[in-house]
Amino acid sequence: MSQDRLIPLRDKVSGDVYWTSKNKKKVERKIELKKYSKKLRKRVVFKEAKK
């Protein structure tokens, strides 16, 4: 996976970060995914953040 295509998904409450890639040709909006937070021990919404 190319390093320049990676984007961070960050949770505002715990500060956890997931790194993922996104197809910029098909997706124009910011990504929001429900992922598991290890600190909170539950699923929370992770939003796309700046690098």
VOBA-1610 file (N, C-alpha, C; in pm, whole numbers, padded with zeros to 5 digits, always signed):
BEGIN
Met+00084-00118+00000Met+00000+00000+00000Met+00089+00125+00000Ser+00057+00218-00086Ser+00135+00339-00100Ser+00116+00430+00022Gln+00224+00486+00070Gln+00218+00570+00189Gln+00146+00703+00165Asp+00149+00754+00042Asp+00085+00883+00016Asp-00066+00872+00008Arg-00121+00751-00009Arg-00266+00732-00014Arg-00327+00706+00123Leu-00245+00689+00225Leu-00297+00660+00359Leu-00358+00784+00422Ile-00472+00766+00488Ile-00536+00875+00561Ile-00567+00826+00702Pro-00554+00915+00801Pro-00588+00874+00938Pro-00736+00891+00967Leu-00791+00794+01038Leu-00927+00805+01093Leu-00911+00820+01243Arg-00960+00930+01298Arg-00934+00962+01438Arg-01064+00972+01516Asp-01060+00921+01640Asp-01173+00933+01733Asp-01145+01053+01824Lys-01243+01143+01835Lys-01220+01264+01914Lys-01217+01238+02064Val-01292+01140+02111Val-01301+01114+02255Val-01173+01053+02309Ser-01128+00943+02249Ser-01012+00871+02302Ser-00882+00909+02231Gly-00890+00963+02110Gly-00769+00998+02036Gly-00708+00881+01961Asp-00777+00767+01956Asp-00728+00651+01882Asp-00724+00683+01732Val-00629+00618+01662Val-00613+00642+01519Val-00610+00510+01445Tyr-00687+00500+01338Tyr-00681+00391+01242Tyr-00630+00450+01111Trp-00540+00381+01041Trp-00490+00426+00911Trp-00555+00342+00803Thr-00606+00407+00699Thr-00671+00338+00589Thr-00645+00414+00460Ser-00680+00354+00349Ser-00666+00422+00220Ser-00805+00452+00165Lys-00809+00545+00071Lys-00937+00586+00015Lys-00918+00611-00135Asn-01015+00569-00214Asn-01012+00594-00357Asn-01062+00737-00379Lys-00971+00828-00410Lys-01007+00969-00422Lys-01087+00999-00548Lys-01083+00909-00646Lys-01160+00930-00768Lys-01309+00905-00744Lys-01342+00812-00658Lys-01483+00776-00635Lys-01544+00843-00512Val-01462+00874-00411Val-01515+00927-00285Val-01464+01070-00266Glu-01556+01167-00274Glu-01516+01308-00256Glu-01533+01355-00113Arg-01627+01295-00041Arg-01658+01341+00095Arg-01561+01280+00196Lys-01568+01328+00317Lys-01485+01274+00425Lys-01542+01141+00473Ile-01453+01049+00508Ile-01495+00916+00550Ile-01529+00916+00699Glu-01639+00847+00734Glu-01677+00821+00873Glu-01706+00673+00885Leu-01632+00603+00970Leu-01651+00460+00989Leu-01666+00428+01135Lys-01749+00328+01164Lys-01759+00278+01302Lys-01653+00172+01321Lys-01560+00196+01412Lys-01452+00103+01442Lys-01447+00080+01592Tyr-01373-00023+01632Tyr-01361-00057+01773Tyr-01252+00027+01838Ser-01284+00092+01948Ser-01186+00170+02025Ser-01136+00084+02141Lys-01005+00062+02145Lys-00947-00022+02251Lys-00953+00046+02387Lys-00941+00179+02389Lys-00944+00251+02516Lys-01084+00254+02576Leu-01185+00274+02491Leu-01323+00281+02539Leu-01390+00144+02543Arg-01332+00047+02476Arg-01383-00090+02466Arg-01525-00095+02410Lys-01550-00018+02305Lys-01677-00022+02234Lys-01658+00038+02094Arg-01759+00021+02010Arg-01753+00075+01875Arg-01792+00222+01877Val-01709+00306+01815Val-01736+00449+01807Val-01711+00495+01663Val-01755+00615+01632Val-01738+00672+01498Val-01600+00735+01487Phe-01525+00691+01386Phe-01396+00748+01355Phe-01412+00833+01230Lys-01362+00957+01234Lys-01375+01049+01122Lys-01238+01077+01060Glu-01241+01106+00931Glu-01118+01136+00859Glu-01056+01264+00914Ala-00925+01259+00937Ala-00854+01375+00991Ala-00737+01411+00899Lys-00678+01526+00923Lys-00559+01567+00846Lys-00439+01486+00892Lys-00340+01472+00804Lys-00220+01395+00838Lys-00136+01461+00940
//
